[in-house]
Amino acid sequence: MNEEMPAPEPRPWILAWFPKLSREERQELSTRIRSGATGGADFYVMMLLASGLASLGLLQGSTAVVIGAMLVAPLVGPLIGAALALVQGNIHLMRVSLQVALAGIALGLTVSLMFGLFNPGYEPTMEVEARGRPDLFDLFIALASGMVAAYAQGRPNVSGTLAGVAIAAALLPPLAVVGIAGMTGETQIAAYAAVLMVTNLVAIILGAALIFRLLGCKARGNDSSAQPWVQRSVVALLLIAIMLSAPLVLSGINKDVLGPNRPYTYPVSVPVRKAVEQFVSEQGGMQVIAVGRKGVEPEDGITVVLTARNPIPSTFAKALRQVVRQARGLTLLEELENEKAIVQVFVLQEAPLLVE
């Protein structure tokens, strides 16, 4: 007697157009994702090299190098594995995926901390500054990236989009910024980069889990979403995403007030800024208006703009240039050999307002 095949589960009409994987396709998907989520020597070697590449690109302000680091970083693999584990109710896969992801994050952070340690006077580039000003749109970008990554994994005919997912998700650059900025005293940049990194991690897992569920992935013989640990995990991820929304909204408001991250002058290093502020405060009757670089290259010159209530001695500008040279680690000979490294000082004389 021939056994009748079970009738397919009815799907909501709104999802009727969404493709559903067959049993064989789901098995192939699980095998493919497990192989990318379990780590191994290749994962850690690529994570080590990608972290170094990202750190160098951030320090040099090279967008091309940072993008290259995004492409080779394997951190998306265990996150997609965690998303599949949520949908299937596979606690073993969840543990392995999270362990591999945390180990990769720890390795990347260690590498970036070392680069920050060996570059104590670095001047933040635009690539570093960009990761220090996230907003709510970054949460949506990460959520969409996770959805695209899951769909591309489930539909091999569109797997060519995974390279674009790696760039859009941008997991590694914020991680590298946390180490570099944290080690060199840029605490605000490091804090917001950490928020951006955690936002990407949480949103990618949630977005990928949603798509896997729509593709028909679930535990065999029961509903994976009914398992208590799955429910707790989903609630925890949603709560983290909601809590992260607050600093992202505040950062977005500050970005709207301050304008886009394309200033006329570029930031200087913390030692240079503090040295200028301390020297000016010791003189009395002066206030620092701006301290910035002319370009993104480290050897570009520095411009200092001040206001003064009283006339200043002719030796003040020369003394301030010497302070900046010492803070940057430049000798007088090195500055003379490189005309771009000359420090320009502009002092604006305060004048009383005329009462009409």
C-alpha positions as CSV (number, residue, x, y, z in Angstrom):
1,M,0.0,0.0,0.0
2,N,1.4,3.4,-1.0
3,E,1.7,5.9,1.8
4,E,0.2,9.3,1.0
5,M,2.6,12.2,1.1
6,P,1.6,14.8,3.8
7,A,-0.1,17.8,2.4
8,P,2.1,21.0,2.4
9,E,1.4,23.4,5.2
10,P,-0.8,26.3,4.1
11,R,1.0,29.7,3.9
12,P,-0.5,33.1,4.5
13,W,-1.6,34.7,1.2
14,I,0.8,37.6,1.8
15,L,3.7,35.2,1.7
16,A,2.5,33.1,-1.2
17,W,5.0,34.7,-3.5
18,F,8.0,34.1,-1.1
19,P,9.9,30.9,-2.2
20,K,9.9,28.0,0.3
21,L,12.9,25.6,0.3
22,S,12.4,21.9,-0.3
23,R,13.5,19.3,2.2
24,E,16.7,18.7,0.2
25,E,17.4,22.4,-0.1
26,R,17.0,22.9,3.6
27,Q,19.4,20.0,4.3
28,E,22.0,21.5,2.0
29,L,21.5,24.9,3.6
30,S,22.1,23.5,7.1
31,T,25.2,21.7,6.0
32,R,26.6,24.8,4.3
33,I,25.9,27.1,7.2
34,R,27.2,24.7,9.8
35,S,30.5,24.5,7.9
36,G,30.9,28.3,8.0
37,A,29.8,28.7,11.6
38,T,32.1,26.2,13.3
39,G,35.3,28.2,13.0
40,G,38.5,26.2,12.4
41,A,42.0,27.3,11.6
42,D,41.0,29.0,8.4
43,F,38.5,31.2,10.2
44,Y,41.0,32.4,12.8
45,V,43.7,33.0,10.3
46,M,41.4,35.0,8.1
47,M,40.1,36.9,11.1
48,L,43.6,37.8,12.2
49,L,44.7,39.0,8.7
50,A,41.4,40.9,8.1
51,S,41.7,42.6,11.5
52,G,45.2,43.8,10.7
53,L,44.1,44.9,7.3
54,A,41.2,46.9,8.7
55,S,43.3,48.5,11.4
56,L,45.9,49.6,8.8
57,G,43.2,50.9,6.5
58,L,41.6,52.9,9.3
59,L,44.9,54.4,10.4
60,Q,45.8,55.3,6.9
61,G,42.3,56.6,6.1
62,S,42.1,54.3,3.1
63,T,38.5,53.4,2.1
64,A,39.7,50.8,-0.4
65,V,41.7,48.9,2.3
66,V,38.8,49.0,4.7
67,I,36.5,47.6,2.1
68,G,39.0,44.9,1.3
69,A,39.0,44.0,5.0
70,M,35.2,43.7,5.0
71,L,35.3,41.3,2.1
72,V,37.7,38.9,3.6
73,A,36.4,39.0,7.2
74,P,34.6,35.7,8.0
75,L,32.6,37.0,11.0
76,V,29.3,36.8,9.2
77,G,29.4,33.0,9.1
78,P,28.9,32.3,12.8
79,L,26.2,35.0,13.0
80,I,24.2,33.4,10.2
81,G,24.7,30.1,12.1
82,A,23.3,31.6,15.2
83,A,20.2,32.8,13.3
84,L,19.7,29.3,11.8
85,A,20.1,27.8,15.3
86,L,17.3,30.1,16.6
87,V,14.9,29.0,13.8
88,Q,15.7,25.3,14.1
89,G,15.9,25.3,17.9
90,N,19.4,23.8,17.7
91,I,21.0,24.8,21.0
92,H,24.3,23.0,20.1
93,L,24.7,25.0,16.9
94,M,23.8,28.2,18.8
95,R,26.5,27.6,21.4
96,V,29.1,26.8,18.8
97,S,28.2,29.8,16.6
98,L,28.3,32.2,19.6
99,Q,31.6,30.8,20.8
100,V,33.2,31.1,17.4
101,A,31.8,34.7,17.0
102,L,33.0,35.8,20.4
103,A,36.4,34.2,19.8
104,G,36.7,36.1,16.4
105,I,35.6,39.3,18.1
106,A,38.2,38.9,20.8
107,L,40.9,38.2,18.2
108,G,40.0,41.2,16.1
109,L,39.9,43.4,19.2
110,T,43.3,42.2,20.3
111,V,44.8,43.0,17.0
112,S,43.3,46.5,16.9
113,L,44.4,47.2,20.5
114,M,48.0,46.3,19.4
115,F,47.8,48.7,16.5
116,G,46.5,51.4,18.8
117,L,49.2,50.7,21.3
118,F,52.0,51.1,18.7
119,N,50.4,54.3,17.3
120,P,49.8,56.4,20.5
121,G,49.8,59.8,18.7
122,Y,47.7,58.9,15.7
123,E,45.4,61.6,14.3
124,P,41.9,60.2,13.7
125,T,41.2,59.8,10.0
126,M,37.8,60.2,8.4
127,E,37.3,56.4,8.3
128,V,37.8,56.3,12.1
129,E,35.5,59.3,12.6
130,A,32.8,57.8,10.5
131,R,32.5,54.8,12.8
132,G,32.2,57.1,15.8
133,R,28.9,58.7,14.6
134,P,26.4,55.9,13.9
135,D,22.6,56.5,13.8
136,L,19.4,54.6,13.6
137,F,19.8,54.0,9.9
138,D,22.8,51.7,10.7
139,L,20.4,49.5,12.7
140,F,18.2,49.1,9.6
141,I,21.2,48.6,7.4
142,A,22.4,45.7,9.6
143,L,18.9,44.2,9.7
144,A,18.6,44.3,6.0
145,S,22.1,42.9,5.6
146,G,21.2,39.9,7.7
147,M,18.1,39.3,5.7
148,V,20.0,39.5,2.4
149,A,22.7,37.2,3.7
150,A,20.2,34.5,4.8
151,Y,18.3,34.7,1.5
152,A,21.5,34.5,-0.5
153,Q,22.5,31.4,1.5
154,G,19.2,29.8,0.9
155,R,19.0,30.6,-2.8
156,P,22.4,29.6,-4.3
157,N,21.4,31.3,-7.6
158,V,21.9,34.7,-5.9
159,S,24.9,33.8,-3.8
160,G,26.9,36.3,-5.7
161,T,25.4,39.0,-3.5
162,L,27.3,37.8,-0.4
163,A,30.2,40.1,-1.2
164,G,27.9,43.1,-1.1
165,V,26.5,41.8,2.2
166,A,30.0,41.7,3.7
167,I,30.4,45.4,2.8
168,A,27.0,46.5,3.9
169,A,27.2,44.7,7.3
170,A,30.5,46.4,8.1
171,L,31.2,44.2,11.1
172,L,35.0,44.5,11.2
173,P,35.7,48.2,10.9
174,P,33.7,49.2,14.0
175,L,35.5,46.5,16.0
176,A,38.9,47.8,14.9
177,V,37.9,51.3,15.8
178,V,37.0,50.2,19.3
179,G,40.5,49.0,19.8
180,I,42.4,51.8,18.1
181,A,40.3,54.7,19.5
182,G,40.1,53.1,23.0
183,M,43.8,52.6,23.3
184,T,44.6,56.2,22.1
185,G,42.2,58.0,24.4
186,E,39.3,58.7,21.9
187,T,36.7,57.3,24.3
188,Q,33.7,58.8,22.7
189,I,34.6,57.4,19.3
190,A,35.3,54.0,20.8
191,A,32.0,53.9,22.7
192,Y,29.9,54.7,19.7
193,A,31.9,52.3,17.5
194,A,31.1,49.6,20.2
195,V,27.4,50.5,20.0
196,L,27.6,50.2,16.2
197,M,29.3,46.8,16.4
198,V,26.8,45.3,18.8
199,T,24.0,46.8,16.7
200,N,25.3,45.0,13.7
201,L,25.7,41.7,15.5
202,V,22.1,41.7,16.9
203,A,20.4,43.0,13.8
204,I,22.1,40.6,11.5
205,I,21.0,37.6,13.7
206,L,17.4,38.9,13.9
207,G,17.2,39.7,10.2
208,A,18.7,36.3,9.1
209,A,16.4,34.4,11.5
210,L,13.3,36.0,10.0
211,I,14.3,35.1,6.5
212,F,15.2,31.5,7.4
213,R,11.8,31.2,9.0
214,L,10.1,32.5,5.9
215,L,12.1,30.1,3.8
216,G,10.6,27.2,5.8
217,C,13.5,26.3,8.0
218,K,12.4,24.8,11.4
219,A,13.1,21.9,13.7
220,R,12.1,18.5,12.6
221,G,8.9,17.2,14.1
222,N,8.1,20.2,16.3
223,D,7.9,24.0,16.3
224,S,11.3,25.4,17.3
225,S,9.9,28.7,18.3
226,A,8.0,27.0,21.2
227,Q,11.2,26.0,23.0
228,P,11.8,28.2,26.0
229,W,15.5,29.1,25.3
230,V,14.5,30.2,21.7
231,Q,11.8,32.5,23.1
232,R,14.2,33.9,25.7
233,S,16.9,34.5,23.1
234,V,14.6,36.3,20.7
235,V,13.2,38.5,23.5
236,A,16.8,39.3,24.7
237,L,17.9,40.2,21.2
238,L,14.9,42.4,20.7
239,L,15.4,44.2,24.0
240,I,19.1,44.8,23.2
241,A,18.1,46.2,19.8
242,I,15.6,48.5,21.5
243,M,18.1,49.7,24.1
244,L,20.7,50.4,21.4
245,S,18.2,52.6,19.6
246,A,18.5,55.3,22.3
247,P,22.2,56.1,21.7
248,L,21.8,55.7,18.0
249,V,18.9,58.3,18.0
250,L,21.0,60.6,20.1
251,S,24.0,60.2,17.8
252,G,21.7,60.9,14.8
253,I,20.4,64.1,16.4
254,N,24.0,65.2,17.0
255,K,24.9,64.4,13.4
256,D,22.0,66.6,12.2
257,V,23.1,69.4,14.4
258,L,26.8,69.2,13.6
259,G,26.3,68.4,9.9
260,P,27.8,65.6,7.8
261,N,31.2,64.1,8.7
262,R,33.0,66.2,6.1
263,P,34.6,69.1,8.0
264,Y,36.6,71.8,6.4
265,T,39.5,70.8,8.6
266,Y,40.4,67.4,10.0
267,P,40.8,66.5,13.7
268,V,44.2,66.4,15.3
269,S,45.5,63.8,17.7
270,V,44.6,64.0,21.4
271,P,48.2,64.9,22.5
272,V,48.3,67.8,20.0
273,R,44.9,69.2,21.0
274,K,45.7,68.9,24.8
275,A,49.1,70.5,24.3
276,V,47.6,73.5,22.5
277,E,44.8,73.9,25.0
278,Q,47.2,73.7,28.0
279,F,49.7,76.1,26.5
280,V,47.0,78.7,25.6
281,S,45.3,78.4,29.1
282,E,48.7,79.1,30.7
283,Q,48.9,82.4,28.8
284,G,45.6,83.8,30.1
285,G,43.2,86.0,28.2
286,M,43.1,83.6,25.2
287,Q,40.7,81.0,23.9
288,V,41.1,78.2,21.4
289,I,38.7,78.4,18.5
290,A,39.9,75.6,16.3
291,V,42.8,73.2,16.0
292,G,42.8,71.2,12.8
293,R,44.7,69.6,9.9
294,K,44.6,70.8,6.3
295,G,44.2,67.2,5.0
296,V,43.8,63.6,6.0
297,E,47.5,62.7,5.6
298,P,49.5,62.7,8.8
299,E,52.2,64.9,7.4
300,D,49.7,67.7,6.5
301,G,50.1,70.9,8.4
302,I,48.2,72.1,11.4
303,T,46.2,75.3,11.8
304,V,45.5,76.9,15.1
305,V,43.0,79.7,15.5
306,L,42.8,81.7,18.7
307,T,41.1,84.7,20.2
308,A,43.0,87.1,22.5
309,R,41.7,90.0,24.6
310,N,45.0,91.8,24.8
311,P,47.9,92.2,22.4
312,I,50.2,89.2,22.4
313,P,54.0,89.1,22.3
314,S,55.7,88.4,19.0
315,T,57.3,85.3,20.4
316,F,53.9,83.6,21.2
317,A,53.4,82.1,17.7
318,K,56.9,80.7,17.6
319,A,56.5,79.1,21.1
320,L,53.1,77.6,20.1
321,R,54.6,76.1,17.0
322,Q,57.3,74.5,19.1
323,V,54.7,73.0,21.4
324,V,52.8,71.5,18.5
325,R,56.1,70.1,17.0
326,Q,56.9,68.4,20.3
327,A,53.4,67.0,20.6
328,R,53.6,65.5,17.1
329,G,57.1,64.2,17.7
330,L,58.6,66.3,14.9
331,T,62.0,68.0,15.2
332,L,62.7,71.4,13.7
333,L,64.8,69.8,11.0
334,E,62.0,67.4,10.0
335,E,59.6,70.3,9.8
336,L,61.8,72.4,7.6
337,E,62.4,69.4,5.3
338,N,58.6,69.0,4.9
339,E,56.8,72.3,4.1
340,K,53.4,70.7,4.6
341,A,54.2,70.1,8.3
342,I,54.5,73.9,9.1
343,V,52.1,75.0,11.8
344,Q,50.1,78.1,11.1
345,V,48.8,80.2,14.0
346,F,46.1,82.8,13.6
347,V,45.2,85.1,16.5
348,L,41.9,87.1,16.4
349,Q,42.0,90.2,18.5
350,E,38.8,90.7,20.5
351,A,37.2,94.2,20.3
352,P,34.4,95.7,22.5
353,L,31.1,96.2,20.8
354,L,30.1,99.8,20.1
355,V,27.0,100.9,22.0
356,E,24.8,103.1,19.8
